[in-house]
C-alpha cells in the first residue's frame, strides 16, 4: 500500500507542459540572479562601499545554498518535492526584495545569504522534478531541451540586463527583477506540478545532526578560505580550522552509522558518481572564477561602463543556451555522452586561456568569440553531468544524487569565488605598491589599495582633487592601478587554465554510461 501523499505522475500532455513551464520559470529566476549580479556588482560596491565584502556578495549566497541543497534534496526524496519548491520560491522572492532594499554591504550580504537558502532549495528540488515527470529516458531527454533553453535564455539576457539596469535604473532593480518571475513561477508550480513520491514507505526521519555537521564543516571552510589571505589572528584561524576538521571527521563517522544519512557516503566512492562529483566541483570553481571576475576586468581594468561590460559577457550566457540545444540534439543519438564532455572542456579551456591574454586594446569582437566558446563549452558540459548522474542512480535516490551534483558544483563555486577573489586582491595590492614606489607616489597607496576607486567616478574625482595640488600625475597613477588589476586577473585565470587540464583526467575516469537505460535498471541500482 502506498504511503499517504503519494501521487502518480501527471497523466496528460497539458499538465506536463504547464508543470515544466513552472519549473522553467523557477530555473530562470535562479539563473537570472546568478548572472545579473556579476555585471552590476562593481556598481553596487561603488555606491555601498566595502570592497572587502565584494566576494562575500557571491560567497554568502553560495555558502547557504550549498548547505541547503543536500538537506532539501533528501527531504524531497522522502516527502515529495512540490512543497519545498513552493516554499523555496516564496523565500527566494522575499529575499530578493530585501537585497534590493539593502542600505549597506553587510545588509546585502545577509540578504544574499537568505536568498541562498531559497536558491539551494530550488536547485535541490527543481532539477529532480524532471525525471519525476518523465520516467522514460527518451521522453526526458526531449523535454530536457526546454529546461536547458530556459536556463540558457536567462543566462543570455542576464549579463546585459544586469549592466543595463545598473547603469540606467539603478542596481536595486537587479534584484527587484526577480519579483515578477517569482510570482509567475509560484502560480504555475502551485496549480500544475503534481506531488510525487517514489517510495511506498512512510518518510524516514531527517538526519538533522548530520545536517548541522555539514553546515559547520562548510561554514568553517568558507571562513578559512576568506580570512587566511587577510592575515587574521593566527589563533582565530587555528581555532576555525580545528572546528572545521573536527566537524568533518565527526560528519564522516556519523554518516557511516546513520540509518538515513543526509550525505550517503557511498556515492563518493561510486565508480561513476565519484568522478562526477569531483568534476562538478572543478567546473563550479572555474565557471564562477570567470563569471564573477571577467566583468571586473572589463569595468575596473578596461574602464568600460556596466552596460558595455554586460554586452561583452552576454555571448558567454547566450552560447550556454546554444550549447544546451545542440547537446540535446546530439546526445539522443549517442550511446554515451562522455565524448561531449571532452569537447565542452576544450571549448571552455580556450576561453579561459583567451582571458589571460585579453587587454584593453583587444578588439571586442575577439573577446566576444572567446566568451562564445566558453558558453558553448558550459552548454555541452553541465546538462550531461546531470544526465549521467540521474542515469546512474536508483529512482528512490534521484533527488539526493542530483542535489549532491549541484551541491558539489556550489562548493566549487564558493571556493572559486573566494580563492580567486583573494588571489586577485593580494596580487593587485602588491602590484599597485610596486607601481607607486617606482613613481614616488607611495603616499597615495591608501587611496589605490581598494580597486573600488577604478569603478567609482566619484572616488576618482576626489582622488584627482587630492593628488594634483601635491604635484603628482593622478592620471598616471590611475592608469597604473588599472594595469595592476588587469595583470592580477590575468594571473588568476592561469590557475583556471591549469585546473581545466586536470578536469580532462576526471572525464577520462568516468566510465561510459548508457543514458538510454530503462527506469527498471535504476530501480535495482543497475549500472
MARKETI-914244 format. One record per residue (C-alpha): residue number from 1; residue in three letters; x, y, z. Coordinates in Angstrom, 3 decimals. Example, Ala and Ser with C-alpha at 12.3 -4.5 7.8 and 13.67 -1.06 7.14 Angstrom:
MARKETI-914244
     k     r          x          y          z
     1   ALA     12.300     -4.500      7.800
     2   SER     13.670     -1.060      7.140
This chain:
MARKETI-914244
     k     r          x          y          z
     1   UNK      0.000      0.000      0.000
     2   UNK      1.341      3.402     -0.926
     3   UNK      2.263      5.900      1.722
     4   UNK     -0.106      8.716      2.317
     5   UNK      0.521     11.623     -0.017
     6   UNK      1.879      9.537     -2.886
     7   UNK      0.587     10.821     -6.216
     8   UNK      1.118      9.340     -9.635
     9   UNK      2.778     11.190    -12.480
    10   UNK      0.690     13.726    -14.462
    11   UNK     -1.495     11.903    -16.951
    12   UNK     -1.793     14.338    -19.852
    13   UNK      0.390     16.466    -22.056
    14   UNK     -1.152     19.755    -20.908
    15   UNK     -0.347     19.178    -17.251
    16   UNK      3.197     18.081    -18.082
    17   UNK      3.749     21.141    -20.269
    18   UNK      2.427     23.615    -17.697
    19   UNK      4.332     21.909    -14.885
    20   UNK      7.525     22.165    -16.937
    21   UNK      6.818     25.842    -17.660
    22   UNK      6.544     26.427    -13.923
    23   UNK      9.887     24.705    -13.360
    24   UNK     11.383     26.723    -16.212
    25   UNK     10.284     29.945    -14.502
    26   UNK     11.979     28.699    -11.325
    27   UNK     15.177     27.990    -13.219
    28   UNK     15.018     31.362    -14.973
    29   UNK     14.768     33.125    -11.618
    30   UNK     17.805     31.353    -10.176
    31   UNK     19.856     31.754    -13.357
    32   UNK     18.963     35.441    -13.679
    33   UNK     20.116     36.059    -10.137
    34   UNK     23.449     34.360    -10.787
    35   UNK     24.187     36.273    -13.978
    36   UNK     22.813     39.786    -13.426
    37   UNK     24.742     40.298    -10.191
    38   UNK     28.144     39.829    -11.830
    39   UNK     27.982     42.880    -14.106
    40   UNK     26.165     45.004    -11.512
    41   UNK     28.417     44.202     -8.553
    42   UNK     31.112     46.826     -9.232
    43   UNK     28.362     49.460     -9.333
    44   UNK     26.877     48.119     -6.086
    45   UNK     30.255     48.360     -4.368
    46   UNK     30.770     51.879     -5.694
    47   UNK     27.537     53.025     -4.016
    48   UNK     27.526     50.998     -0.798
    49   UNK     31.332     50.927     -0.296
    50   UNK     33.110     47.983      1.289
    51   UNK     35.239     46.269     -1.361
    52   UNK     36.384     43.883      1.389
    53   UNK     32.910     42.306      1.141
    54   UNK     32.955     42.133     -2.691
    55   UNK     33.464     38.377     -2.796
    56   UNK     31.040     37.813      0.090
    57   UNK     28.105     39.008     -2.015
    58   UNK     28.646     35.846     -4.010
    59   UNK     30.101     33.528     -1.400
    60   UNK     27.407     34.170      1.246
    61   UNK     24.810     33.072     -1.311
    62   UNK     26.851     30.053     -2.313
    63   UNK     27.605     29.043      1.276
    64   UNK     23.953     28.902      2.380
    65   UNK     22.964     27.329     -0.932
    66   UNK     25.467     24.528     -0.668
    67   UNK     24.270     23.760      2.860
    68   UNK     20.602     23.793      1.804
    69   UNK     20.975     21.625     -1.310
    70   UNK     21.740     18.208      0.259
    71   UNK     19.242     18.787      3.084
    72   UNK     16.310     19.601      0.805
    73   UNK     17.393     17.090     -1.810
    74   UNK     16.992     14.422      0.857
    75   UNK     13.713     15.906      2.147
    76   UNK     12.354     15.958     -1.416
    77   UNK     13.102     12.245     -1.811
    78   UNK     11.322     11.474      1.442
    79   UNK      8.285     13.776      1.308
    80   UNK      7.857     14.745     -2.360
    81   UNK      9.340     17.847     -3.926
    82   UNK      6.364     20.134     -4.560
    83   UNK      6.013     21.609     -1.011
    84   UNK      9.690     22.518     -0.969
    85   UNK      9.601     24.071     -4.449
    86   UNK      6.735     26.324     -3.332
    87   UNK      8.441     27.302     -0.057
    88   UNK     11.702     27.978     -1.902
    89   UNK     10.049     30.273     -4.458
    90   UNK      8.439     32.339     -1.698
    91   UNK     11.678     32.594      0.308
    92   UNK     13.821     33.412     -2.727
    93   UNK     11.434     36.131     -3.912
    94   UNK     11.196     37.792     -0.492
    95   UNK     14.977     37.656     -0.055
    96   UNK     15.421     39.273     -3.478
    97   UNK     13.276     42.163     -2.299
    98   UNK     15.448     42.519      0.826
    99   UNK     18.577     42.565     -1.355
   100   UNK     17.140     45.420     -3.395
   101   UNK     16.334     47.354     -0.220
   102   UNK     19.806     46.932      1.358
   103   UNK     21.416     50.114      2.683
   104   UNK     24.898     48.692      3.296
   105   UNK     27.148     45.947      2.010
   106   UNK     26.638     43.994      5.231
   107   UNK     22.846     44.105      4.808
   108   UNK     23.252     42.987      1.198
   109   UNK     25.499     40.079      2.208
   110   UNK     22.997     38.935      4.869
   111   UNK     20.071     39.207      2.441
   112   UNK     22.070     37.245     -0.134
   113   UNK     22.659     34.530      2.473
   114   UNK     18.888     34.252      2.988
   115   UNK     18.406     34.254     -0.761
   116   UNK     20.932     31.442     -0.995
   117   UNK     18.789     29.216      1.230
   118   UNK     15.887     29.656     -1.188
   119   UNK     18.164     29.151     -4.166
   120   UNK     19.598     25.965     -2.664
   121   UNK     16.097     24.611     -2.069
   122   UNK     15.176     25.368     -5.687
   123   UNK     18.280     23.719     -7.104
   124   UNK     17.805     20.654     -4.867
   125   UNK     14.201     20.120     -5.943
   126   UNK     13.600     21.575     -9.414
   127   UNK     16.223     19.517    -11.289
   128   UNK     14.982     16.292     -9.671
   129   UNK     11.386     17.100    -10.690
   130   UNK     12.217     16.446    -14.348
   131   UNK     12.809     12.670    -14.002
   132   UNK      9.733     12.626    -11.731
   133   UNK      7.613     13.984    -14.562
   134   UNK      9.301     11.917    -17.279
   135   UNK     10.465      8.496    -16.026
   136   UNK     11.197      7.336    -19.577
   137   UNK     14.711      8.451    -20.524
   138   UNK     13.910      9.114    -24.202
   139   UNK     10.996     11.383    -23.314
   140   UNK     13.014     13.113    -20.598
   141   UNK     15.881     13.866    -22.981
   142   UNK     13.472     15.637    -25.358
   143   UNK     11.935     17.721    -22.584
   144   UNK     15.365     18.449    -21.129
   145   UNK     15.933     20.747    -24.116
   146   UNK     13.139     23.028    -22.856
   147   UNK     14.714     23.063    -19.397
   148   UNK     18.169     23.810    -20.813
   149   UNK     16.770     26.514    -23.109
   150   UNK     15.091     28.288    -20.191
   151   UNK     18.345     28.240    -18.262
   152   UNK     20.238     29.464    -21.301
   153   UNK     17.715     32.225    -22.020
   154   UNK     18.142     33.594    -18.502
   155   UNK     21.920     33.383    -18.837
   156   UNK     21.721     35.101    -22.209
   157   UNK     19.830     38.160    -21.018
   158   UNK     21.334     38.212    -17.519
   159   UNK     24.699     39.959    -18.047
   160   UNK     23.383     42.653    -20.396
   161   UNK     20.248     43.064    -18.275
   162   UNK     22.392     43.465    -15.162
   163   UNK     24.569     46.088    -16.844
   164   UNK     21.577     47.934    -18.298
   165   UNK     19.648     48.006    -15.019
   166   UNK     22.705     49.074    -13.014
   167   UNK     23.505     51.901    -15.418
   168   UNK     20.026     53.279    -16.230
   169   UNK     17.633     52.091    -13.499
   170   UNK     19.924     51.575    -10.528
   171   UNK     21.463     48.386     -9.208
   172   UNK     18.492     47.675     -6.894
   173   UNK     16.412     46.655     -9.893
   174   UNK     18.896     43.834    -10.473
   175   UNK     17.179     42.153     -7.514
   176   UNK     13.670     43.530     -7.951
   177   UNK     13.517     41.866    -11.395
   178   UNK     13.122     38.547     -9.568
   179   UNK      9.757     39.564     -8.121
   180   UNK      7.539     39.162    -11.231
   181   UNK      9.377     35.980    -12.252
   182   UNK      8.873     34.568     -8.755
   183   UNK      5.167     35.331     -8.763
   184   UNK      4.708     33.700    -12.186
   185   UNK      6.649     30.579    -11.175
   186   UNK      4.672     30.261     -7.937
   187   UNK      1.377     30.253     -9.847
   188   UNK      2.416     27.568    -12.321
   189   UNK      4.027     25.312     -9.734
   190   UNK      1.142     25.658     -7.266
   191   UNK     -1.523     24.607     -9.779
   192   UNK      0.214     22.238    -12.180
   193   UNK      3.184     20.499    -10.556
   194   UNK      1.981     17.183     -9.059
   195   UNK      3.244     15.913     -5.751
   196   UNK      5.129     12.695     -6.473
   197   UNK      6.812     10.268     -4.067
   198   UNK      8.666      7.218     -5.330
   199   UNK      8.889      5.370     -2.026
   200   UNK      5.920      3.321     -0.820
   201   UNK      7.154      3.547      2.780
   202   UNK      6.415      6.431      5.176
   203   UNK      9.075      9.180      5.185
   204   UNK     12.122      8.420      7.314
   205   UNK     13.353     10.815      9.987
   206   UNK     15.684     13.572      8.839
   207   UNK     19.351     13.430      9.775
   208   UNK     19.433     16.827     11.483
   209   UNK     22.678     16.187     13.357
   210   UNK     24.357     15.325     10.069
   211   UNK     22.879     18.483      8.543
   212   UNK     24.356     20.549     11.394
   213   UNK     27.762     18.956     10.829
   214   UNK     27.536     19.727      7.100
   215   UNK     26.777     23.374      7.914
   216   UNK     29.658     23.617     10.403
   217   UNK     32.158     21.962      8.075
   218   UNK     31.315     24.102      5.062
   219   UNK     30.966     27.267      7.126
   220   UNK     34.418     26.847      8.671
   221   UNK     35.897     26.050      5.263
   222   UNK     34.397     29.189      3.766
   223   UNK     35.598     31.476      6.572
   224   UNK     39.059     29.930      6.494
   225   UNK     39.309     30.500      2.737
   226   UNK     38.193     34.124      3.169
   227   UNK     40.287     35.049      6.216
   228   UNK     43.566     33.242      5.598
   229   UNK     44.766     35.701      2.892
   230   UNK     43.590     38.639      5.041
   231   UNK     46.115     37.765      7.790
   232   UNK     43.538     37.378     10.521
   233   UNK     44.872     36.479     14.012
   234   UNK     46.637     33.118     13.938
   235   UNK     44.719     31.875     16.985
   236   UNK     41.411     32.557     15.247
   237   UNK     42.495     30.744     12.082
   238   UNK     43.776     27.726     14.046
   239   UNK     40.529     27.560     16.020
   240   UNK     38.466     27.830     12.847
   241   UNK     40.476     25.128     11.093
   242   UNK     40.275     22.864     14.135
   243   UNK     36.491     23.212     14.413
   244   UNK     36.134     22.535     10.686
   245   UNK     38.384     19.459     10.825
   246   UNK     36.597     18.021     13.866
   247   UNK     33.213     18.672     12.220
   248   UNK     34.328     16.936      9.023
   249   UNK     35.694     13.882     10.847
   250   UNK     32.582     13.669     13.010
   251   UNK     30.395     14.006      9.909
   252   UNK     32.102     11.055      8.229
   253   UNK     31.846      8.972     11.412
   254   UNK     28.188      9.858     11.921
   255   UNK     27.049      9.345      8.327
   256   UNK     28.564      5.857      8.250
   257   UNK     26.402      4.861     11.212
   258   UNK     23.235      6.825     10.488
   259   UNK     20.310      4.799      9.120
   260   UNK     19.125      7.665      6.914
   261   UNK     22.188      9.889      6.275
   262   UNK     21.830     13.321      4.705
   263   UNK     25.071     12.574      2.816
   264   UNK     25.199      8.944      1.592
   265   UNK     28.985      8.489      1.637
   266   UNK     28.765      5.551     -0.742
   267   UNK     28.011      7.999     -3.546
   268   UNK     31.509      9.486     -3.219
   269   UNK     33.134      6.100     -3.839
   270   UNK     30.728      5.096     -6.615
   271   UNK     32.694      4.415     -9.802
   272   UNK     30.546      6.872    -11.782
   273   UNK     29.196      9.361     -9.242
   274   UNK     32.577      9.866     -7.513
   275   UNK     34.385     11.300    -10.565
   276   UNK     31.215     13.203    -11.495
   277   UNK     31.160     14.958     -8.124
   278   UNK     34.857     15.847     -8.405
   279   UNK     34.346     17.186    -11.925
   280   UNK     31.348     19.190    -10.747
   281   UNK     33.474     20.821     -8.017
   282   UNK     36.149     21.727    -10.525
   283   UNK     33.716     23.146    -13.083
   284   UNK     31.961     25.215    -10.423
   285   UNK     35.330     26.622     -9.374
   286   UNK     36.328     27.548    -12.916
   287   UNK     32.908     28.799    -14.043
   288   UNK     32.413     31.281    -11.209
   289   UNK     36.037     32.415    -11.306
   290   UNK     35.334     33.538    -14.883
   291   UNK     31.755     34.797    -14.459
   292   UNK     32.488     36.925    -11.368
   293   UNK     35.813     38.449    -12.359
   294   UNK     35.522     38.926    -16.120
   295   UNK     33.107     41.880    -15.504
   296   UNK     35.603     43.330    -13.006
   297   UNK     38.322     43.021    -15.671
   298   UNK     36.169     44.839    -18.225
   299   UNK     34.964     47.613    -15.894
   300   UNK     37.813     48.144    -13.440
   301   UNK     40.661     47.119    -15.734
   302   UNK     39.485     48.413    -19.099
   303   UNK     37.341     51.320    -17.851
   304   UNK     34.152     50.162    -19.612
   305   UNK     30.657     51.032    -18.392
   306   UNK     28.471     48.381    -16.710
   307   UNK     26.354     48.181    -19.857
   308   UNK     29.399     47.706    -22.109
   309   UNK     30.801     45.039    -19.781
   310   UNK     27.423     43.299    -19.777
   311   UNK     27.392     43.193    -23.576
   312   UNK     30.838     41.582    -23.589
   313   UNK     29.793     38.894    -21.107
   314   UNK     26.452     38.253    -22.846
   315   UNK     27.906     35.871    -25.504
   316   UNK     29.046     33.567    -22.695
   317   UNK     25.452     33.257    -21.496
   318   UNK     23.864     33.152    -24.953
   319   UNK     26.021     30.242    -26.036
   320   UNK     25.213     28.267    -22.916
   321   UNK     21.747     28.127    -24.493
   322   UNK     23.181     27.247    -27.892
   323   UNK     25.360     24.542    -26.374
   324   UNK     22.433     23.094    -24.414
   325   UNK     20.230     22.933    -27.501
   326   UNK     22.991     21.420    -29.623
   327   UNK     23.694     18.937    -26.855
   328   UNK     20.023     17.960    -26.701
   329   UNK     20.090     17.197    -30.420
   330   UNK     23.313     15.219    -30.313
   331   UNK     23.043     13.268    -27.054
   332   UNK     19.853     11.438    -28.082
   333   UNK     21.824      9.873    -30.941
   334   UNK     24.728      8.710    -28.784
   335   UNK     25.015      5.674    -26.549
   336   UNK     27.022      7.712    -24.023
   337   UNK     27.658     11.475    -23.689
   338   UNK     31.254     11.101    -22.446
   339   UNK     32.770     12.315    -25.714
   340   UNK     30.736     15.527    -25.451
   341   UNK     32.364     16.212    -22.081
   342   UNK     35.788     16.327    -23.763
   343   UNK     34.525     18.750    -26.403
   344   UNK     32.892     21.023    -23.836
   345   UNK     36.029     21.146    -21.681
   346   UNK     38.152     22.009    -24.726
   347   UNK     35.972     24.986    -25.616
   348   UNK     35.944     26.317    -22.053
   349   UNK     39.722     25.865    -21.790
   350   UNK     40.219     28.023    -24.897
   351   UNK     38.019     30.740    -23.360
   352   UNK     39.982     30.739    -20.083
   353   UNK     43.263     30.861    -21.987
   354   UNK     41.987     33.824    -24.018
   355   UNK     41.196     35.761    -20.816
   356   UNK     44.841     35.517    -19.781
   357   UNK     45.783     37.464    -22.919
   358   UNK     42.935     39.975    -23.161
   359   UNK     43.882     43.650    -22.777
   360   UNK     42.131     46.994    -23.185
   361   UNK     43.288     47.109    -26.827
   362   UNK     41.920     43.655    -27.679
   363   UNK     39.076     44.010    -30.212
   364   UNK     35.731     43.465    -28.568
   365   UNK     34.814     41.026    -31.316
   366   UNK     37.668     38.719    -30.250
   367   UNK     36.580     38.935    -26.622
   368   UNK     33.041     38.052    -27.707
   369   UNK     34.307     34.992    -29.605
   370   UNK     36.175     33.805    -26.505
   371   UNK     33.017     34.264    -24.423
   372   UNK     31.026     32.340    -27.040
   373   UNK     33.392     29.369    -26.815
   374   UNK     33.218     29.439    -23.027
   375   UNK     29.424     29.432    -23.090
   376   UNK     29.303     26.692    -25.698
   377   UNK     31.599     24.565    -23.561
   378   UNK     29.410     25.003    -20.477
   379   UNK     26.292     24.251    -22.504
   380   UNK     27.816     20.953    -23.585
   381   UNK     29.142     20.074    -20.133
   382   UNK     26.603     20.882    -17.439
   383   UNK     23.463     19.137    -18.794
   384   UNK     25.402     15.937    -19.407
   385   UNK     26.720     15.813    -15.853
   386   UNK     23.103     15.815    -14.648
   387   UNK     22.040     13.217    -17.225
   388   UNK     24.859     10.858    -16.267
   389   UNK     24.158     11.258    -12.537
   390   UNK     20.428     10.573    -12.958
   391   UNK     21.086      7.601    -15.236
   392   UNK     23.424      6.097    -12.621
   393   UNK     21.136      6.425     -9.585
   394   UNK     18.123      4.405     -8.326
   395   UNK     14.828      6.302     -8.601
   396   UNK     14.475      6.487     -4.810
   397   UNK     17.792      8.408     -4.680
   398   UNK     17.312     10.666     -7.704
   399   UNK     16.816     13.726     -5.536
   400   UNK     19.857     13.309     -3.337
   401   UNK     22.079     12.273     -6.269
   402   UNK     21.009     15.295     -8.325
   403   UNK     21.272     17.533     -5.270
   404   UNK     24.766     16.275     -4.461
   405   UNK     25.901     17.007     -8.006
   406   UNK     24.593     20.573     -7.749
   407   UNK     25.952     20.876     -4.221
   408   UNK     29.445     19.891     -5.318
   409   UNK     29.302     22.485     -8.079
   410   UNK     28.312     25.083     -5.484
   411   UNK     31.216     24.057     -3.255
   412   UNK     33.499     24.617     -6.226
   413   UNK     31.803     27.939     -6.961
   414   UNK     32.225     29.012     -3.345
   415   UNK     35.905     28.113     -3.359
   416   UNK     36.493     29.621     -6.792
   417   UNK     34.861     32.936     -5.960
   418   UNK     36.657     33.252     -2.619
   419   UNK     40.112     31.915     -3.538
   420   UNK     40.359     33.700     -6.879
   421   UNK     38.998     36.873     -5.249
   422   UNK     41.631     36.706     -2.513
   423   UNK     44.342     35.997     -5.062
   424   UNK     43.307     38.955     -7.215
   425   UNK     43.147     41.308     -4.208
   426   UNK     46.623     40.354     -2.971
   427   UNK     48.222     40.486     -6.405
   428   UNK     46.567     43.842     -7.109
   429   UNK     47.770     45.446     -3.874
   430   UNK     51.304     44.132     -4.403
   431   UNK     51.465     45.439     -7.980
   432   UNK     49.977     48.834     -7.018
   433   UNK     52.573     49.288     -4.267
   434   UNK     55.387     48.451     -6.691
   435   UNK     53.984     50.935     -9.214
   436   UNK     53.626     53.733     -6.652
   437   UNK     57.084     53.125     -5.212
   438   UNK     58.614     53.346     -8.675
   439   UNK     56.703     56.594     -9.330
   440   UNK     57.472     58.101     -5.906
   441   UNK     53.797     58.059     -5.027
   442   UNK     53.700     55.723     -2.019
   443   UNK     51.814     58.459     -0.166
   444   UNK     48.706     57.562     -2.191
   445   UNK     48.760     53.812     -1.522
   446   UNK     45.792     54.001      0.858
   447   UNK     43.694     55.534     -1.959
   448   UNK     44.544     52.905     -4.559
   449   UNK     44.707     49.772     -2.391
   450   UNK     40.966     49.348     -2.911
   451   UNK     40.100     48.578     -6.591
   452   UNK     36.719     50.196     -5.913
   453   UNK     38.245     53.502     -6.981
   454   UNK     38.536     52.115    -10.538
   455   UNK     34.753     51.698    -10.874
   456   UNK     33.655     54.795     -8.918
   457   UNK     33.739     58.110    -10.800
   458   UNK     33.117     59.978     -7.538
   459   UNK     36.177     58.475     -5.864
   460   UNK     38.293     59.105     -8.933
   461   UNK     37.290     62.782     -8.936
   462   UNK     38.134     63.079     -5.224
   463   UNK     41.472     61.379     -5.846
   464   UNK     42.298     63.798     -8.657
   465   UNK     41.478     66.768     -6.435
   466   UNK     43.822     65.462     -3.739
   467   UNK     46.741     64.404     -5.915
   468   UNK     47.043     67.211     -8.482
   469   UNK     47.747     70.009     -5.937
   470   UNK     50.526     67.854     -4.481
   471   UNK     52.334     67.945     -7.814
   472   UNK     51.762     64.299     -8.806
   473   UNK     50.198     62.982    -12.001
   474   UNK     46.987     61.352    -10.793
   475   UNK     46.093     60.055    -14.267
   476   UNK     49.314     58.026    -14.424
   477   UNK     48.606     56.529    -11.004
   478   UNK     45.070     55.568    -12.002
   479   UNK     46.301     54.052    -15.258
   480   UNK     48.914     52.098    -13.315
   481   UNK     46.256     50.817    -10.931
   482   UNK     44.138     49.653    -13.886
   483   UNK     47.126     47.816    -15.334
   484   UNK     47.760     46.221    -11.945
   485   UNK     44.173     44.967    -11.808
   486   UNK     44.382     43.599    -15.357
   487   UNK     47.626     41.764    -14.577
   488   UNK     46.197     40.375    -11.338
   489   UNK     43.128     38.985    -13.103
   490   UNK     45.314     37.600    -15.907
   491   UNK     47.441     35.748    -13.349
   492   UNK     44.339     34.339    -11.653
   493   UNK     42.995     32.986    -14.931
   494   UNK     46.156     30.948    -15.465
   495   UNK     45.082     28.880    -12.474
   496   UNK     41.794     28.193    -14.261
   497   UNK     43.663     27.063    -17.372
   498   UNK     45.624     24.532    -15.278
   499   UNK     42.516     23.301    -13.425
   500   UNK     40.702     22.603    -16.689
   501   UNK     43.624     20.474    -17.867
   502   UNK     43.221     18.456    -14.648
   503   UNK     39.487     18.146    -15.393
   504   UNK     40.276     16.152    -18.560
   505   UNK     41.708     13.409    -16.339
   506   UNK     38.454     13.316    -14.329
   507   UNK     36.416     12.909    -17.522
   508   UNK     38.709     10.040    -18.501
   509   UNK     37.869      8.328    -15.189
   510   UNK     34.093      8.406    -15.812
   511   UNK     33.008      5.066    -17.326
   512   UNK     30.807      5.143    -20.414
   513   UNK     27.179      5.341    -19.251
   514   UNK     24.135      4.297    -21.251
   515   UNK     21.793      7.261    -20.653
   516   UNK     19.017      5.469    -22.559
   517   UNK     18.665      2.778    -19.894
   518   UNK     15.200      1.887    -18.670
   519   UNK     13.716      3.022    -15.382
   520   UNK     13.778     -0.543    -14.071
   521   UNK     17.548     -0.551    -14.302
   522   UNK     17.746      2.421    -11.986
   523   UNK     15.228      0.939     -9.587
   524   UNK     17.505     -2.017     -8.980
   525   UNK     20.616      0.140     -8.936
   526   UNK     21.979     -1.471    -12.056
   527   UNK     24.903      0.389    -13.583
